[in-house]
């Protein structure tokens, strides 16, 4: 049903179409979700770079709602223009399109210029949606944007959108919505200079900085969402929860 509505809305001129799509999406989110926003007090008044885990095509609009009335520009994969529903969804928010895993640096330059012009930007450093809900390794571009822009970086943890709009591997344009509780948590802002020590002796400093950034996101997430950024304690706690009564052996002495 909702896919047919999007097809009809696509026939409208750009201005009225964006307004109508936002109203429709707000209605769907209001009817099908409850949302808890934590840590608003951590949002700086100045422009900042938000970094967030990526679970679903519902993430962008969920974060847009959580940040209102603060305007923010989102970096999004160009493939979202490939279906009517995802194309109109990206039109409903301020979007800078990027080609993941390509050498195209123009979107990165646009993101830096947008930040320097006084606007906030939100990126998903993983470069794509996690198929398991757990964090995958961040791309290097996240650290490049942060260092060149010189603005505060705010880590954001998102849960529940993977249940609200699960990934459909066969047809992204026909993903369905379900009832779900969503949480958005904003962490304390940090500056890239404060991460330099973590990447000082790394073989790939840009990747090390991106990893350090994502560890700040992981700290805000429940252990089962932390993925490659989970600590040894996280793994032990998850094993204990999955197999109650199992004695987890101590780590080997090094």
Kinemage of the C-alpha trace (Angstrom):
@kinemage 1
@onewidth
@group {chain A} dominant
@subgroup {mainchain}
@vectorlist {calphas} color= white
{ca unk a 1} P 0.000 0.000 0.000
{ca unk a 2} L 2.620 2.555 1.078
{ca unk a 3} L 4.665 1.806 -2.034
{ca unk a 4} L 1.680 2.775 -4.220
{ca unk a 5} L 1.343 6.042 -2.293
{ca unk a 6} L 5.017 6.834 -2.919
{ca unk a 7} L 4.522 6.155 -6.631
{ca unk a 8} L 1.669 8.670 -6.727
{ca unk a 9} L 3.641 11.261 -4.768
{ca unk a 10} L 6.520 10.935 -7.227
{ca unk a 11} L 4.322 12.637 -9.837
{ca unk a 12} L 4.181 15.890 -7.850
{ca unk a 13} L 6.542 18.843 -8.465
{ca unk a 14} L 9.666 18.823 -6.268
{ca unk a 15} L 8.563 21.317 -3.580
{ca unk a 16} L 5.090 19.925 -2.863
{ca unk a 17} L 6.481 16.367 -3.219
{ca unk a 18} L 9.075 16.873 -0.463
{ca unk a 19} L 6.486 18.376 1.874
{ca unk a 20} L 3.972 15.585 1.200
{ca unk a 21} L 6.572 12.829 1.631
{ca unk a 22} L 7.761 14.274 4.967
{ca unk a 23} L 4.181 14.403 6.234
{ca unk a 24} L 3.542 10.829 5.110
{ca unk a 25} L 6.740 9.552 6.713
{ca unk a 26} L 6.035 11.427 9.953
{ca unk a 27} L 2.616 9.773 10.060
{ca unk a 28} L 4.104 6.302 9.527
{ca unk a 29} L 6.762 6.863 12.224
{ca unk a 30} L 4.122 8.215 14.653
{ca unk a 31} L 1.828 5.242 14.089
{ca unk a 32} L 4.389 2.445 14.018
{ca unk a 33} L 7.174 3.507 16.378
{ca unk a 34} L 7.929 4.855 19.798
{ca unk a 35} L 11.190 6.759 20.052
{ca unk a 36} L 13.455 7.511 22.989
{ca unk a 37} L 16.057 10.244 22.483
{ca unk a 38} L 18.890 10.351 25.024
{ca unk a 39} L 21.680 12.870 25.475
{ca unk a 40} L 20.310 16.009 23.812
{ca unk a 41} L 22.322 17.996 26.343
{ca unk a 42} L 25.476 16.781 24.562
{ca unk a 43} L 24.640 18.585 21.308
{ca unk a 44} L 26.988 21.562 20.786
{ca unk a 45} L 25.575 24.852 19.538
{ca unk a 46} L 28.184 25.051 16.782
{ca unk a 47} L 28.150 22.976 13.555
{ca unk a 48} L 29.296 19.413 14.139
{ca unk a 49} L 29.871 16.086 12.446
{ca unk a 50} L 27.553 13.335 13.659
{ca unk a 51} L 28.762 9.728 13.260
{ca unk a 52} L 26.276 6.879 13.673
{ca unk a 53} L 25.903 3.131 13.222
{ca unk a 54} L 23.791 2.069 10.235
{ca unk a 55} L 21.026 -0.537 10.497
{ca unk a 56} L 18.220 0.313 8.074
{ca unk a 57} L 16.945 2.616 5.357
{ca unk a 58} L 14.832 4.129 8.142
{ca unk a 59} L 17.928 5.507 9.898
{ca unk a 60} L 18.160 8.867 8.149
{ca unk a 61} L 14.602 9.986 8.785
{ca unk a 62} L 14.683 8.620 12.334
{ca unk a 63} L 17.740 10.775 13.052
{ca unk a 64} L 16.238 13.753 11.244
{ca unk a 65} L 13.248 13.569 13.609
{ca unk a 66} L 15.479 13.175 16.661
{ca unk a 67} L 17.515 16.261 15.732
{ca unk a 68} L 14.642 18.628 14.930
{ca unk a 69} L 14.566 21.588 14.724
{ca unk a 70} L 18.308 21.418 14.048
{ca unk a 71} L 18.912 21.005 10.290
{ca unk a 72} L 21.469 18.397 9.266
{ca unk a 73} L 22.850 17.100 5.959
{ca unk a 74} L 23.171 13.331 5.470
{ca unk a 75} L 25.738 11.463 3.380
{ca unk a 76} L 23.846 8.676 1.605
{ca unk a 77} L 24.702 6.030 -0.987
{ca unk a 78} L 23.824 6.889 -4.584
{ca unk a 79} L 22.027 3.552 -4.980
{ca unk a 80} L 19.160 4.942 -2.885
{ca unk a 81} L 18.112 6.846 -5.993
{ca unk a 82} L 17.375 3.524 -7.693
{ca unk a 83} L 13.839 2.972 -6.363
{ca unk a 84} L 10.891 5.336 -5.975
{ca unk a 85} L 10.510 4.821 -2.224
{ca unk a 86} L 14.184 5.256 -1.319
{ca unk a 87} L 14.620 8.172 -3.738
{ca unk a 88} L 11.707 10.065 -2.217
{ca unk a 89} L 12.939 9.134 1.250
{ca unk a 90} L 16.299 10.795 0.581
{ca unk a 91} L 14.495 13.833 -0.841
{ca unk a 92} L 12.676 14.212 2.483
{ca unk a 93} L 15.975 15.111 4.213
{ca unk a 94} L 19.013 17.155 3.158
{ca unk a 95} L 21.208 14.668 1.303
{ca unk a 96} L 24.719 14.589 -0.117
{ca unk a 97} L 25.069 11.496 -2.300
{ca unk a 98} L 28.203 9.376 -2.246
{ca unk a 99} L 29.431 6.297 -4.100
{ca unk a 100} L 30.606 3.878 -1.375
{ca unk a 101} L 33.877 2.041 -2.012
{ca unk a 102} L 34.807 4.365 -4.883
{ca unk a 103} L 37.654 6.829 -5.418
{ca unk a 104} L 35.178 9.711 -5.828
{ca unk a 105} L 36.252 12.352 -3.290
{ca unk a 106} L 33.813 15.047 -4.455
{ca unk a 107} L 31.140 14.119 -1.841
{ca unk a 108} L 33.791 14.262 0.883
{ca unk a 109} L 34.757 17.753 -0.304
{ca unk a 110} L 31.086 18.773 -0.303
{ca unk a 111} L 30.644 17.444 3.234
{ca unk a 112} L 33.670 19.450 4.433
{ca unk a 113} L 32.429 22.576 2.636
{ca unk a 114} L 28.971 22.124 4.171
{ca unk a 115} L 30.479 21.926 7.658
{ca unk a 116} L 32.710 24.958 7.076
{ca unk a 117} L 29.655 26.875 5.816
{ca unk a 118} L 28.047 26.442 9.225
{ca unk a 119} L 25.828 23.380 8.715
{ca unk a 120} L 25.966 20.063 10.570
{ca unk a 121} L 26.549 16.809 8.684
{ca unk a 122} L 25.734 13.208 9.635
{ca unk a 123} L 27.624 10.249 8.211
{ca unk a 124} L 27.449 6.476 8.608
{ca unk a 125} L 31.166 5.554 8.755
{ca unk a 126} L 30.489 1.854 8.088
{ca unk a 127} L 29.568 2.786 4.510
{ca unk a 128} L 26.480 0.554 4.415
{ca unk a 129} L 23.829 -1.084 6.541
{ca unk a 130} L 24.909 -3.866 8.868
{ca unk a 131} L 23.232 -7.159 7.951
{ca unk a 132} L 23.596 -8.474 11.515
{ca unk a 133} L 22.829 -5.327 13.497
{ca unk a 134} L 26.404 -5.339 14.824
{ca unk a 135} L 29.022 -2.751 13.887
{ca unk a 136} L 31.221 -3.430 10.871
{ca unk a 137} L 34.561 -1.709 10.345
{ca unk a 138} L 34.422 1.998 9.528
{ca unk a 139} L 35.669 3.393 6.222
{ca unk a 140} L 38.629 5.774 6.224
{ca unk a 141} L 36.641 8.682 4.755
{ca unk a 142} L 35.055 9.408 8.123
{ca unk a 143} L 38.370 10.483 9.631
{ca unk a 144} L 39.248 12.499 6.521
{ca unk a 145} L 36.051 14.566 6.764
{ca unk a 146} L 36.474 15.103 10.491
{ca unk a 147} L 40.108 16.226 10.264
{ca unk a 148} L 39.602 18.563 7.306
{ca unk a 149} L 36.479 20.211 8.739
{ca unk a 150} L 37.940 20.728 12.215
{ca unk a 151} L 34.520 20.653 13.901
{ca unk a 152} L 33.367 18.742 16.997
{ca unk a 153} L 32.397 15.116 16.342
{ca unk a 154} L 29.284 13.747 18.074
{ca unk a 155} L 28.898 9.937 18.333
{ca unk a 156} L 25.341 8.652 17.898
{ca unk a 157} L 24.005 5.190 18.747
{ca unk a 158} L 20.843 3.951 17.044
{ca unk a 159} L 18.857 0.817 17.881
{ca unk a 160} L 15.518 -0.596 16.762
{ca unk a 161} L 15.394 0.562 13.146
{ca unk a 162} L 16.534 -2.878 11.983
{ca unk a 163} L 13.255 -4.188 13.433
{ca unk a 164} L 11.153 -1.264 12.183
{ca unk a 165} L 12.299 -1.517 8.543
{ca unk a 166} L 14.295 -4.750 8.072
{ca unk a 167} L 16.616 -5.092 5.093
{ca unk a 168} L 15.082 -6.770 2.038
{ca unk a 169} L 17.980 -8.125 -0.004
{ca unk a 170} L 15.731 -8.871 -2.990
{ca unk a 171} L 14.050 -5.469 -3.393
{ca unk a 172} L 15.187 -2.480 -1.354
{ca unk a 173} L 12.318 -0.428 -2.758
{ca unk a 174} L 9.675 -2.648 -1.184
{ca unk a 175} L 10.937 -2.886 2.369
{ca unk a 176} L 8.087 -3.015 4.865
{ca unk a 177} L 7.632 -1.332 8.214
{ca unk a 178} L 6.772 -3.070 11.479
{ca unk a 179} L 6.061 -1.836 14.987
{ca unk a 180} L 9.257 -1.112 16.902
{ca unk a 181} L 10.778 0.901 19.711
{ca unk a 182} L 13.644 3.094 18.531
{ca unk a 183} L 16.413 4.640 20.599
{ca unk a 184} L 18.734 7.462 19.589
{ca unk a 185} L 21.567 8.301 21.980
{ca unk a 186} L 23.905 11.266 21.525
{ca unk a 187} L 27.297 10.959 23.179
{ca unk a 188} L 29.633 13.698 24.300
{ca unk a 189} L 31.379 15.573 21.468
{ca unk a 190} L 35.101 15.136 20.930
{ca unk a 191} L 37.830 16.655 18.779
{ca unk a 192} L 40.008 14.658 16.419
{ca unk a 193} L 43.144 15.949 18.124
{ca unk a 194} L 42.111 13.969 21.183
{ca unk a 195} L 42.329 10.721 19.179
{ca unk a 196} L 45.822 11.239 17.778
{ca unk a 197} L 47.472 9.192 20.541
{ca unk a 198} L 45.346 6.137 19.635
{ca unk a 199} L 46.569 6.248 16.043
{ca unk a 200} L 50.140 7.425 16.638
{ca unk a 201} L 51.948 4.180 15.796
{ca unk a 202} L 49.357 2.589 13.514
{ca unk a 203} L 50.377 1.257 10.093
{ca unk a 204} L 47.353 3.056 8.595
{ca unk a 205} L 46.747 6.253 10.618
{ca unk a 206} L 43.556 7.217 8.737
{ca unk a 207} L 41.996 3.820 9.395
{ca unk a 208} L 43.146 3.931 13.008
{ca unk a 209} L 41.450 7.310 13.464
{ca unk a 210} L 38.231 6.006 11.872
{ca unk a 211} L 38.350 3.042 14.254
{ca unk a 212} L 38.897 5.348 17.226
{ca unk a 213} L 35.865 7.376 16.155
{ca unk a 214} L 33.683 4.276 15.917
{ca unk a 215} L 34.761 3.051 19.326
{ca unk a 216} L 33.010 6.153 20.695
{ca unk a 217} L 29.825 5.002 18.951
{ca unk a 218} L 30.279 1.436 20.224
{ca unk a 219} L 30.511 2.659 23.811
{ca unk a 220} L 26.953 4.008 23.515
{ca unk a 221} L 25.503 0.797 22.055
{ca unk a 222} L 24.315 -2.346 23.845
{ca unk a 223} L 27.026 -5.082 23.704
{ca unk a 224} L 25.202 -7.118 21.036
{ca unk a 225} L 25.412 -4.160 18.626
{ca unk a 226} L 29.144 -3.456 19.043
{ca unk a 227} L 30.399 -6.026 16.522
{ca unk a 228} L 34.040 -5.545 15.508
{ca unk a 229} L 34.399 -2.843 18.157
{ca unk a 230} L 33.310 -5.090 21.025
{ca unk a 231} L 35.722 -5.546 23.918
{ca unk a 232} L 36.819 -8.850 25.458
{ca unk a 233} L 34.423 -8.162 28.351
{ca unk a 234} L 31.564 -7.699 25.872
{ca unk a 235} L 32.218 -11.135 24.366
{ca unk a 236} L 32.354 -12.795 27.781
{ca unk a 237} L 29.127 -11.103 28.906
{ca unk a 238} L 27.333 -12.119 25.711
{ca unk a 239} L 28.482 -15.732 26.113
{ca unk a 240} L 27.275 -15.761 29.694
{ca unk a 241} L 23.875 -14.407 28.615
{ca unk a 242} L 23.564 -16.909 25.763
{ca unk a 243} L 24.710 -19.856 27.871
{ca unk a 244} L 23.687 -19.162 31.487
{ca unk a 245} L 25.660 -21.212 33.982
{ca unk a 246} L 28.598 -21.652 31.599
{ca unk a 247} L 31.902 -20.818 33.244
{ca unk a 248} L 33.872 -18.631 30.869
{ca unk a 249} L 37.603 -19.401 31.123
{ca unk a 250} L 39.974 -16.536 31.970
{ca unk a 251} L 41.911 -14.943 29.096
{ca unk a 252} L 45.347 -16.430 28.436
{ca unk a 253} L 48.308 -14.839 30.151
{ca unk a 254} L 50.530 -12.992 27.668
